[in-house]
Amino acid sequence: MTVFRVLVVDDEAPARAKVKRLLEADTRFSCVGEAPDGTEALARIEALRPDLVVLDVQMPGLTGFEVLEALGPDACPAVIFSTAYERFALQAFEAHAADYLLKPYDAVRFTRALDKAHALLSAGTHGAGALDALLATVARARPERPLERLVVKVGEGWVPLRLDTVWRLSSEDKYVRLYTAQGEHLVRQTMRALEERLDPTRFVRVHRSDLVNLEAVARLEPWTHGDGILVLKDGSTVILSRTHREAFLQQWGAAE
């Protein structure tokens, strides 16, 4: 019988202890580690490669949702959410996560969540498509305010990156490259999905592959066939295609 590996993530030590104790009673699973916050969870998931994560939603630093976004579908294990906050409307995620636990829960409820996780893991139906659907649901359920940060890999660790420090975003297949004064970062997001969550008064599409932060634009220079060249304050340049020229100028406060 396959024994599935579990990582327990919660900022409260008693909550982690409870989950580990309940896991000990189920021979289908083995607890391989724990993490007290989202940043440590990312490191432990990378190091331990668990099959399942029992994941707290609201934690200091990174939320459980930010942990999943940072991992991306290709590296994300199956997930059982654990939360004390009904305001996250976790019933909406039930179709995409293995299950969710609303604190406080008992052993019977926890076993039911493990049953669902075991079925998904055994069938191999917890992959990228499920996570993409889950993250889309999470985005719709969040308050209607622009995304303020993304979690990015720096060296061997993970850090939150404030989006107001990003000058340019460029699409690279299933990834988006973020340009900042401190360097470049690659995140596993599609440009379309990310653009929908950005502040439209700050970030404007200038090309099918590029968005720019209006605060980073130094000047616009003419080019050919109605296209232009945007010179950013760091000296780098981006093509402003004629398709996006009018919308950009309106946002930038310029006139033809």
Secondary structure as the mmCIF struct_conf table of DSSP 4:
data_model
#
loop_
_struct_conf.conf_type_id
_struct_conf.id
_struct_conf.beg_label_comp_id
_struct_conf.beg_label_asym_id
_struct_conf.beg_label_seq_id
_struct_conf.end_label_comp_id
_struct_conf.end_label_asym_id
_struct_conf.end_label_seq_id
HELX_LH_PP_P HELX_LH_PP_P1 THR A 2 VAL A 3
STRN STRN1 PHE A 4 VAL A 9
BEND BEND1 ASP A 11 GLU A 12
HELX_RH_AL_P HELX_RH_AL_P1 ALA A 13 GLU A 24
TURN_TY1_P TURN_TY1_P1 ALA A 25 ALA A 25
TURN_TY1_P TURN_TY1_P2 THR A 27 ARG A 28
STRN STRN2 PHE A 29 ALA A 35
BEND BEND2 PRO A 36 ASP A 37
HELX_RH_AL_P HELX_RH_AL_P2 GLY A 38 LEU A 48
BEND BEND3 ASP A 51 ASP A 51
STRN STRN3 LEU A 52 ASP A 56
BEND BEND4 VAL A 57 GLN A 58
BEND BEND5 PRO A 60 LEU A 62
HELX_RH_AL_P HELX_RH_AL_P3 GLY A 64 LEU A 71
HELX_RH_3T_P HELX_RH_3T_P1 PRO A 73 ALA A 75
STRN STRN4 ALA A 78 THR A 83
BEND BEND6 ALA A 84 ALA A 84
HELX_RH_3T_P HELX_RH_3T_P2 GLU A 86 PHE A 88
HELX_RH_3T_P HELX_RH_3T_P3 LEU A 90 PHE A 93
TURN_TY1_P TURN_TY1_P3 GLU A 94 HIS A 96
BEND BEND7 ALA A 97 ALA A 98
STRN STRN5 ASP A 99 LEU A 102
BEND BEND8 LYS A 103 PRO A 104
HELX_RH_AL_P HELX_RH_AL_P4 ALA A 107 ALA A 123
TURN_TY1_P TURN_TY1_P4 GLY A 124 GLY A 124
BEND BEND9 GLY A 127 GLY A 127
HELX_RH_AL_P HELX_RH_AL_P5 ALA A 128 ALA A 141
BEND BEND10 ARG A 142 ARG A 142
BEND BEND11 GLU A 144 GLU A 144
STRN STRN6 ARG A 149 VAL A 154
TURN_TY1_P TURN_TY1_P5 GLY A 155 GLU A 156
STRN STRN7 GLY A 157 ARG A 162
HELX_RH_3T_P HELX_RH_3T_P4 LEU A 163 THR A 165
STRN STRN8 VAL A 166 GLU A 172
TURN_TY1_P TURN_TY1_P6 ASP A 173 LYS A 174
STRN STRN9 TYR A 175 THR A 180
TURN_TY1_P TURN_TY1_P7 ALA A 181 GLN A 182
STRN STRN10 GLY A 183 VAL A 187
BEND BEND12 ARG A 188 ARG A 188
HELX_RH_AL_P HELX_RH_AL_P6 MET A 191 GLU A 195
TURN_TY1_P TURN_TY1_P8 GLU A 196 ARG A 197
BEND BEND13 LEU A 198 LEU A 198
TURN_TY1_P TURN_TY1_P9 PRO A 200 ARG A 202
STRN STRN11 PHE A 203 HIS A 207
TURN_TY1_P TURN_TY1_P10 ARG A 208 SER A 209
STRN STRN12 ASP A 210 ASN A 213
HELX_RH_3T_P HELX_RH_3T_P5 LEU A 214 ALA A 216
STRN STRN13 VAL A 217 PRO A 222
BEND BEND14 THR A 224 THR A 224
TURN_TY1_P TURN_TY1_P11 HIS A 225 GLY A 226
STRN STRN14 GLY A 228 LEU A 232
TURN_TY1_P TURN_TY1_P12 LYS A 233 ASP A 234
BEND BEND15 GLY A 235 GLY A 235
STRN STRN15 THR A 237 LEU A 240
HELX_RH_AL_P HELX_RH_AL_P7 ARG A 242 TRP A 252
TURN_TY1_P TURN_TY1_P13 GLY A 253 GLY A 253
#
